[in-house]
Amino acid sequence: PCVVYKYTQPIGPQIFNFSQTSKSDVFRKPEPCECHKSPFIYKPLGHVLTGDLRIVSNPKLRKLLKKGPKFREPNNFNWITALKMCKECLRKYKIAWARRENVSTSVFSEWENAVLKKINDRISKLSKSYTKSSVAKKTLTCPKIKKFLADLHDKYVIAPADKASNNIIFICKSYYRQIINEELGSTSTYAKCTVEPQQLIRKHIDFLKLENLEPKPDWCNLPSFYWMPKLHKNPYSYRNPGPSGVNLFSLGIGVPWLKRVLLITSLIVSISLSREGGIDETLYRVKRTMKVSSW
């Protein structure tokens, strides 16, 4: 058996709201803003566009944001839950071991008790050093902080900076919508779609199934439309707005083509190696590549 763990979610998804803004009110007519009253206005644009965290007046939230969107707030440790999980994993391992050796599970009872004793001794020792002062208090679960963050989301779009994703940028929401509306209305690349979203999603799911691909539940969404600020440019600029995210459209078009490119590449490599490995090696490589049926 081996000890495994998984990371908790970083604070980024709770802090950033550019994706939600793109999905909810991107087509709304930009409302008048009060950027001219803000000390954080970027004068060449006439709107707030800043990475200065002093725009966050709450000291606790500002301190958290300084750690970057990839920071993970510490979790509290539950010793009772940990012991229950250890017992359950040990029981499953004992059953699997007994099945593999074709013996009764009672054969491993003495070993199981010895391991559980060591686990209990270790938990007993560690729990004594786990005092109330070491209990983690998550900033983003505090009602006051949540309300303050919601107020920030009402006024600004919070997004990562282009080429510097660990920096947090505050953008006037009215200006953010204005840029996207201009992009959608000033190019022939995009056209208004009259088909219902669920109908489009159903169509792409059917297409993926024809390619032997089973989409995950969180893939079943339409692309979001967003842009990111470029604060490393002078004056500040932005990356051209466009659709993004893992969704049915990117997978429905990209994955089947990727499989075909891999097949062609494998054929080229196999043909070049056929002089050494012969035709059997070539056929083996082609068959192996064609087995790529899910990503």
C-alpha positions as CSV (number, residue, x, y, z in Angstrom):
1,P,0.0,0.0,0.0
2,C,1.1,3.6,-0.6
3,V,0.0,6.9,0.9
4,V,-1.7,9.1,-1.7
5,Y,-3.2,12.5,-1.6
6,K,-4.7,15.1,-3.8
7,Y,-4.4,18.9,-3.8
8,T,-7.3,21.1,-2.7
9,Q,-8.6,23.8,-5.1
10,P,-6.5,26.9,-5.2
11,I,-8.1,30.3,-4.5
12,G,-8.0,31.3,-8.2
13,P,-11.5,29.9,-9.2
14,Q,-13.0,31.8,-6.3
15,I,-11.2,35.1,-7.0
16,F,-11.5,35.3,-10.8
17,N,-14.8,36.1,-12.3
18,F,-13.8,36.8,-16.0
19,S,-15.3,33.5,-17.1
20,Q,-18.7,34.1,-15.3
21,T,-18.8,37.7,-16.7
22,S,-18.3,36.3,-20.3
23,K,-21.1,33.8,-19.9
24,S,-23.7,36.0,-18.1
25,D,-23.8,39.6,-19.2
26,V,-21.3,40.0,-22.0
27,F,-24.0,41.2,-24.4
28,R,-25.5,43.8,-22.1
29,K,-25.0,47.4,-23.1
30,P,-22.0,48.7,-21.1
31,E,-23.2,50.8,-18.2
32,P,-21.7,54.1,-17.1
33,C,-18.8,53.5,-14.7
34,E,-17.2,55.7,-12.0
35,C,-13.6,55.0,-13.0
36,H,-12.9,58.8,-13.2
37,K,-13.3,58.9,-9.4
38,S,-10.9,56.1,-8.8
39,P,-7.2,56.7,-8.0
40,F,-6.4,53.4,-9.8
41,I,-7.7,54.7,-13.2
42,Y,-5.4,54.0,-16.2
43,K,-5.5,57.4,-17.9
44,P,-4.7,56.2,-21.5
45,L,-7.9,54.1,-21.4
46,G,-10.0,56.2,-19.0
47,H,-10.9,53.1,-17.0
48,V,-9.6,51.1,-14.1
49,L,-7.0,48.5,-15.3
50,T,-4.5,47.8,-12.5
51,G,-2.6,45.1,-10.7
52,D,-2.2,47.3,-7.6
53,L,-3.7,45.3,-4.7
54,R,-4.3,48.5,-2.8
55,I,-7.5,48.6,-4.7
56,V,-8.7,46.0,-2.2
57,S,-9.4,47.9,1.0
58,N,-9.9,44.8,3.2
59,P,-6.5,43.9,4.7
60,K,-7.2,40.2,5.2
61,L,-8.4,39.7,1.6
62,R,-5.5,41.8,0.3
63,K,-3.0,39.7,2.3
64,L,-4.5,36.5,0.7
65,L,-4.4,37.9,-2.8
66,K,-0.7,38.8,-2.4
67,K,0.0,35.0,-2.3
68,G,-1.3,34.7,-5.9
69,P,-4.2,32.7,-7.4
70,K,-2.4,29.4,-7.2
71,F,-2.2,29.6,-3.4
72,R,-4.2,26.9,-1.5
73,E,-5.6,27.8,1.9
74,P,-4.7,25.2,4.6
75,N,-7.2,22.6,5.6
76,N,-8.0,21.3,9.1
77,F,-7.1,17.7,9.9
78,N,-9.7,15.3,11.2
79,W,-8.0,12.5,13.1
80,I,-11.1,10.4,13.5
81,T,-11.8,10.5,9.7
82,A,-8.1,9.7,9.0
83,L,-8.3,6.6,11.3
84,K,-11.5,5.4,9.6
85,M,-10.0,5.7,6.2
86,C,-6.9,3.9,7.3
87,K,-9.0,1.0,8.6
88,E,-11.1,0.8,5.5
89,C,-8.0,0.8,3.1
90,L,-6.3,-1.8,5.3
91,R,-9.4,-4.0,5.2
92,K,-9.6,-3.7,1.4
93,Y,-5.9,-4.4,1.0
94,K,-6.2,-7.5,3.3
95,I,-9.1,-8.9,1.1
96,A,-7.2,-8.3,-2.1
97,W,-4.0,-9.9,-0.6
98,A,-5.9,-12.9,0.6
99,R,-7.6,-13.4,-2.8
100,R,-4.2,-13.2,-4.5
101,E,-2.6,-15.8,-2.2
102,N,-5.8,-17.9,-2.2
103,V,-6.0,-18.0,1.6
104,S,-8.5,-16.9,4.2
105,T,-8.5,-13.3,5.4
106,S,-8.1,-14.5,9.0
107,V,-4.5,-15.3,8.1
108,F,-3.8,-11.6,8.0
109,S,-5.6,-10.7,11.3
110,E,-2.4,-10.5,13.4
111,W,-0.7,-8.4,10.7
112,E,-3.7,-6.1,10.5
113,N,-3.8,-5.6,14.2
114,A,-0.1,-4.8,14.4
115,V,-0.5,-2.2,11.6
116,L,-3.5,-0.6,13.3
117,K,-1.6,-0.4,16.6
118,K,1.2,1.5,14.9
119,I,-1.3,3.8,13.2
120,N,-3.1,4.5,16.5
121,D,0.2,5.2,18.3
122,R,1.2,7.6,15.6
123,I,-2.1,9.5,15.6
124,S,-2.0,9.7,19.4
125,K,1.5,11.3,19.3
126,L,0.7,13.7,16.4
127,S,-2.7,14.8,17.8
128,K,-1.0,16.1,21.0
129,S,1.0,18.6,19.0
130,Y,-2.1,19.7,17.0
131,T,-3.3,22.5,19.3
132,K,-6.1,25.0,18.8
133,S,-3.6,27.6,17.7
134,S,-2.7,25.4,14.7
135,V,-6.3,25.1,13.5
136,A,-6.6,26.6,10.0
137,K,-9.0,29.4,9.4
138,K,-9.9,29.9,5.8
139,T,-10.2,33.6,4.7
140,L,-12.6,33.0,1.9
141,T,-15.2,31.3,4.1
142,C,-15.5,34.3,6.3
143,P,-19.0,36.0,5.7
144,K,-17.5,39.5,5.7
145,I,-14.7,38.6,3.2
146,K,-17.3,36.8,0.9
147,K,-19.5,39.9,0.9
148,F,-16.5,42.2,0.2
149,L,-15.4,39.9,-2.7
150,A,-18.9,39.9,-4.1
151,D,-18.9,43.7,-4.1
152,L,-15.6,43.7,-6.0
153,H,-17.0,41.3,-8.5
154,D,-19.9,43.7,-9.1
155,K,-17.6,46.5,-10.0
156,Y,-14.6,44.8,-11.6
157,V,-13.6,41.8,-13.7
158,I,-10.8,40.0,-11.9
159,A,-8.5,38.1,-14.3
160,P,-4.9,36.9,-14.5
161,A,-2.4,38.9,-16.5
162,D,-1.3,37.6,-19.9
163,K,2.2,36.1,-19.7
164,A,2.1,36.4,-15.9
165,S,-0.8,34.2,-14.7
166,N,0.2,34.5,-11.0
167,N,-0.7,38.2,-11.1
168,I,-4.2,39.4,-10.3
169,I,-5.6,42.2,-12.5
170,F,-8.7,44.4,-11.8
171,I,-10.6,45.6,-14.9
172,C,-13.5,47.9,-15.1
173,K,-16.5,45.7,-15.9
174,S,-18.0,48.2,-18.3
175,Y,-14.8,48.5,-20.2
176,Y,-14.4,44.7,-20.3
177,R,-17.8,44.2,-21.9
178,Q,-17.1,47.0,-24.3
179,I,-14.0,45.3,-25.7
180,I,-15.8,42.0,-26.2
181,N,-18.8,43.7,-27.9
182,E,-16.5,45.5,-30.2
183,E,-14.7,42.3,-31.2
184,L,-18.0,40.5,-31.8
185,G,-19.5,43.3,-33.8
186,S,-16.5,44.4,-35.9
187,T,-15.5,41.1,-37.6
188,S,-17.0,38.5,-39.9
189,T,-15.4,35.8,-37.8
190,Y,-18.4,35.6,-35.5
191,A,-22.1,35.5,-36.4
192,K,-25.2,35.4,-34.2
193,C,-26.4,31.9,-33.6
194,T,-30.2,31.2,-33.4
195,V,-29.8,27.5,-32.4
196,E,-30.6,26.7,-28.7
197,P,-27.5,25.9,-26.6
198,Q,-28.7,22.4,-25.6
199,Q,-29.3,21.5,-29.2
200,L,-25.7,22.4,-30.1
201,I,-24.4,20.5,-27.1
202,R,-26.4,17.4,-28.1
203,K,-25.1,17.6,-31.7
204,H,-21.5,17.7,-30.5
205,I,-22.0,14.8,-28.0
206,D,-23.3,12.7,-30.8
207,F,-20.4,13.6,-33.0
208,L,-17.9,12.7,-30.2
209,K,-19.5,9.3,-29.7
210,L,-19.0,8.6,-33.4
211,E,-15.3,9.1,-32.8
212,N,-15.4,6.7,-29.8
213,L,-15.0,9.6,-27.3
214,E,-17.1,9.9,-24.2
215,P,-17.2,13.5,-23.0
216,K,-16.8,14.2,-19.3
217,P,-19.7,16.0,-17.6
218,D,-17.7,19.2,-17.1
219,W,-16.9,19.3,-20.8
220,C,-20.5,19.6,-21.8
221,N,-20.6,23.4,-22.1
222,L,-20.2,26.0,-24.7
223,P,-17.0,28.0,-25.0
224,S,-16.7,31.2,-22.9
225,F,-15.5,34.4,-24.5
226,Y,-12.9,36.5,-22.7
227,W,-9.8,38.6,-23.0
228,M,-6.7,39.1,-20.8
229,P,-4.8,42.3,-20.1
230,K,-1.2,42.7,-21.2
231,L,0.4,44.8,-18.5
232,H,3.9,44.1,-19.8
233,K,3.1,46.4,-22.8
234,N,3.4,50.1,-22.8
235,P,0.7,51.4,-23.0
236,Y,-1.3,48.5,-21.6
237,S,-2.9,46.3,-24.2
238,Y,-4.9,43.1,-24.2
239,R,-4.9,39.7,-25.9
240,N,-7.5,39.6,-28.6
241,P,-10.8,38.3,-27.2
242,G,-11.7,34.8,-28.1
243,P,-13.4,31.6,-27.0
244,S,-11.5,29.3,-24.6
245,G,-11.8,26.5,-22.2
246,V,-12.2,22.7,-22.4
247,N,-15.5,22.2,-24.1
248,L,-17.3,20.1,-26.6
249,F,-16.3,22.4,-29.5
250,S,-12.5,22.3,-28.9
251,L,-12.6,18.5,-28.2
252,G,-15.1,17.8,-31.1
253,I,-12.8,19.4,-33.6
254,G,-9.4,19.0,-32.0
255,V,-9.2,15.4,-30.8
256,P,-10.3,13.6,-34.0
257,W,-7.8,15.7,-36.0
258,L,-5.1,15.0,-33.4
259,K,-5.8,11.3,-33.8
260,R,-5.4,11.5,-37.6
261,V,-2.2,13.5,-37.3
262,L,-0.8,10.9,-34.9
263,L,-1.7,8.2,-37.4
264,I,0.1,10.0,-40.3
265,T,3.1,10.7,-38.1
266,S,3.3,7.1,-37.0
267,L,3.1,5.9,-40.6
268,I,6.0,8.2,-41.6
269,V,8.1,7.1,-38.7
270,S,7.3,3.4,-39.3
271,I,8.1,3.6,-43.0
272,S,11.5,5.1,-42.2
273,L,12.2,2.4,-39.7
274,S,10.8,-0.4,-41.9
275,R,14.3,-1.0,-43.3
276,E,15.5,-2.1,-39.9
277,G,12.4,-3.6,-38.3
278,G,10.6,-4.9,-41.4
279,I,7.0,-4.8,-42.4
280,D,5.8,-6.4,-39.1
281,E,7.2,-3.5,-37.1
282,T,5.4,-1.1,-39.4
283,L,2.1,-2.8,-39.0
284,Y,2.5,-3.0,-35.2
285,R,3.1,0.8,-35.0
286,V,0.1,1.6,-37.1
287,K,-2.2,-0.7,-35.1
288,R,-1.0,0.7,-31.9
289,T,-1.7,4.3,-33.0
290,M,-5.2,3.4,-34.3
291,K,-6.1,2.1,-30.8
292,V,-6.0,5.7,-29.5
293,S,-9.8,6.0,-28.9
294,S,-10.1,8.2,-25.9
295,W,-8.3,11.2,-24.5
